[in-house]
Amino acid sequence: MHDDFQDIRDGIRALCAQFPDEYHRKIDAERGYPEAFVEALTREGWMAALIPEEYGGSGLGLTEASVIMEEINRQGGNSGACHGQMYNMNTLVRHGSEEQKRRILPKLASGELRLQSMGVTEPTTGTDTTQLKTTAVRKGDRYVVNGQKVWISRVQHSDLMILLARTTPLSEVSKKSDGLSIFLVDVKEAMAKGMEVKPIANMVNHETNELFFDDLEIPADNLIGEEGKGFKYILTGLNAERTLIAAECIGDGYWFTDRVTKYVSERHVFGRPIGQNQGVQFPIAEAFIEVEAANLMRWKACRLYDEGKPCGAEANMAKYLAAKASWEAANACLQFHGGFGFACEYDVERKFRETRLYQVAPISTNLILSYVAEHVLGLPRSF
Ligand SMILES: Cc1cc2nc3c(=O)[nH]c(=O)nc-3n(C[C@H](O)[C@H](O)[C@H](O)COP(=O)(O)OP(=O)(O)OC[C@H]3O[C@@H](n4cnc5c(N)ncnc54)[C@H](O)[C@@H]3O)c2cc1C
């Protein structure tokens, strides 16, 4: 896999140039949503990259989508405001019925609808997803949902959400990952009749929420794929999510190494550029090496995903390496900006907070290590 896609990079760079650092800084300070930026991305068709052409999109692969996400972060933005649509849409493209795809995908492509949210995590069960407590019980032509979710992002800037709920009790399934199903939820309709949304103030400017379901009715037509197979479907989406987030971290990593390289070349202390000191050079060089290496695993994960081959290990490893590399780069960038790294006008502290998230979400570093130990190395299952 080669790293060019120059036409995509040029297009995103031109768009991002209309939204300079000041724009993202202001939105961050206001804890706002980059509405104009996401609208511009949608208008130019970038958010429809993964939608097949027959449904109004550009029919590109995860590889190209990852370049879009990478470039947004590399230009100083934060794909976290909109990346949900990319991987959620893919769940619909791969597992939705023809009727659902015809009903929804063209509207996502045109920007009439947004599918930015995915509701998986729950407060009492956390990473132990198969134990989740939210239930969806079939009653005639509807499912009735009860339960609670936490950390569900972009709900207030989305028309649709993909929701994971248990449709067969854990005690009645032979495998704990069976009996879970995914649904399309019409957010506005749900908020009017059984879904409560409570925003969570947090460290990053990331719109994320607690959700409470009290007898929320969802039309049975909104079940995606087969009932009881939702966990398998959601994993496809999660592999796409991890790979895209790896690309975003790569974008962040380059942003940090570019910024700090420029800064240490220009900042003079003790009568010479601080970047002339090897104590300054080495952590920056080390971070750059790690970003480059993580990038190789990102391309591998993208290729396997686009070929429809198993890519769980590569998607997880790419996310692990890229999140670690961008964090090392963030630390070096903050450190060598000295006091100025803490000043909002340099944008370093904002990007530092943004990239830190990816060691915890959408999957924590420990859980990736555990996945590789068990599923790649064949070590005994630990939980
Ligand atoms: C800003 C933000 C946005 C998010 N957006 C979404 C979203 O849109 N949709 C969604 O569904 N979720 C979302 N999440 C949730 C996110 O995926 C979870 O926070 C993450 O998976 C970790 O789960 P948890 O917080 O329940 O941590 P826990 O499962 O409670 O784990 C806490 C820590 O304990 C450690 N740990 C846990 N179990 C083990 C183990 N067996 N071995 C070793 N270490 C372990 C890990 O280091 C982990 O970081 C978001 C989270 C944040 C912070």
PDBQT file of the ligand as one rigid body, heavy atoms in Angstrom, charges set to zero:
ROOT
HETATM    1  C1  LIG A 401     -15.280  11.184  24.812  1.00  0.00    +0.000 C 
HETATM    2  C2  LIG A 401     -15.783   9.790  24.682  1.00  0.00    +0.000 A 
HETATM    3  C3  LIG A 401     -16.610   9.448  23.613  1.00  0.00    +0.000 A 
HETATM    4  C4  LIG A 401     -17.155   8.167  23.506  1.00  0.00    +0.000 A 
HETATM    5  N1  LIG A 401     -18.033   7.882  22.497  1.00  0.00    +0.000 NA
HETATM    6  C5  LIG A 401     -18.692   6.692  22.496  1.00  0.00    +0.000 A 
HETATM    7  C6  LIG A 401     -19.744   6.437  21.562  1.00  0.00    +0.000 A 
HETATM    8  O1  LIG A 401     -20.063   7.277  20.704  1.00  0.00    +0.000 OA
HETATM    9  N2  LIG A 401     -20.416   5.259  21.635  1.00  0.00    +0.000 N 
HETATM   10  C7  LIG A 401     -20.109   4.319  22.576  1.00  0.00    +0.000 A 
HETATM   11  O2  LIG A 401     -20.761   3.278  22.580  1.00  0.00    +0.000 OA
HETATM   12  N3  LIG A 401     -19.112   4.530  23.466  1.00  0.00    +0.000 NA
HETATM   13  C8  LIG A 401     -18.410   5.693  23.458  1.00  0.00    +0.000 A 
HETATM   14  N4  LIG A 401     -17.409   5.921  24.373  1.00  0.00    +0.000 N 
HETATM   15  C9  LIG A 401     -17.129   4.907  25.377  1.00  0.00    +0.000 C 
HETATM   16  C10 LIG A 401     -15.757   4.253  25.219  1.00  0.00    +0.000 C 
HETATM   17  O3  LIG A 401     -15.799   3.346  24.145  1.00  0.00    +0.000 OA
HETATM   18  C11 LIG A 401     -15.430   3.599  26.557  1.00  0.00    +0.000 C 
HETATM   19  O4  LIG A 401     -15.200   4.631  27.495  1.00  0.00    +0.000 OA
HETATM   20  C12 LIG A 401     -14.226   2.699  26.457  1.00  0.00    +0.000 C 
HETATM   21  O5  LIG A 401     -14.512   1.586  25.658  1.00  0.00    +0.000 OA
HETATM   22  C13 LIG A 401     -13.820   2.200  27.839  1.00  0.00    +0.000 C 
HETATM   23  O6  LIG A 401     -14.938   1.672  28.516  1.00  0.00    +0.000 OA
HETATM   24  P1  LIG A 401     -15.293   2.189  29.991  1.00  0.00    +0.000 P 
HETATM   25  O7  LIG A 401     -15.204   3.660  30.015  1.00  0.00    +0.000 OA
HETATM   26  O8  LIG A 401     -16.559   1.563  30.431  1.00  0.00    +0.000 OA
HETATM   27  O9  LIG A 401     -14.100   1.620  30.852  1.00  0.00    +0.000 OA
HETATM   28  P2  LIG A 401     -14.052   0.282  31.719  1.00  0.00    +0.000 P 
HETATM   29  O10 LIG A 401     -14.541  -0.895  30.942  1.00  0.00    +0.000 OA
HETATM   30  O11 LIG A 401     -14.680   0.561  33.025  1.00  0.00    +0.000 OA
HETATM   31  O12 LIG A 401     -12.484   0.155  31.901  1.00  0.00    +0.000 OA
HETATM   32  C14 LIG A 401     -11.726   1.191  32.571  1.00  0.00    +0.000 C 
HETATM   33  C15 LIG A 401     -10.253   0.917  32.362  1.00  0.00    +0.000 C 
HETATM   34  O13 LIG A 401      -9.934  -0.313  33.007  1.00  0.00    +0.000 OA
HETATM   35  C16 LIG A 401      -9.054  -1.081  32.221  1.00  0.00    +0.000 C 
HETATM   36  N5  LIG A 401      -9.640  -2.435  32.053  1.00  0.00    +0.000 N 
HETATM   37  C17 LIG A 401     -10.940  -2.804  32.047  1.00  0.00    +0.000 A 
HETATM   38  N6  LIG A 401     -11.066  -4.128  31.903  1.00  0.00    +0.000 NA
HETATM   39  C18 LIG A 401      -9.815  -4.611  31.809  1.00  0.00    +0.000 A 
HETATM   40  C19 LIG A 401      -9.249  -5.924  31.641  1.00  0.00    +0.000 A 
HETATM   41  N7  LIG A 401     -10.026  -7.011  31.542  1.00  0.00    +0.000 N 
HETATM   42  N8  LIG A 401      -7.911  -6.042  31.594  1.00  0.00    +0.000 NA
HETATM   43  C20 LIG A 401      -7.103  -4.960  31.692  1.00  0.00    +0.000 A 
HETATM   44  N9  LIG A 401      -7.563  -3.710  31.836  1.00  0.00    +0.000 NA
HETATM   45  C21 LIG A 401      -8.900  -3.538  31.898  1.00  0.00    +0.000 A 
HETATM   46  C22 LIG A 401      -8.842  -0.343  30.912  1.00  0.00    +0.000 C 
HETATM   47  O14 LIG A 401      -7.573   0.272  30.960  1.00  0.00    +0.000 OA
HETATM   48  C23 LIG A 401      -9.892   0.722  30.880  1.00  0.00    +0.000 C 
HETATM   49  O15 LIG A 401      -9.381   1.903  30.307  1.00  0.00    +0.000 OA
HETATM   50  C24 LIG A 401     -16.804   7.183  24.468  1.00  0.00    +0.000 A 
HETATM   51  C25 LIG A 401     -15.942   7.516  25.529  1.00  0.00    +0.000 A 
HETATM   52  C26 LIG A 401     -15.441   8.787  25.645  1.00  0.00    +0.000 A 
HETATM   53  C27 LIG A 401     -14.549   9.109  26.818  1.00  0.00    +0.000 C 
ENDROOT
TORSDOF 0
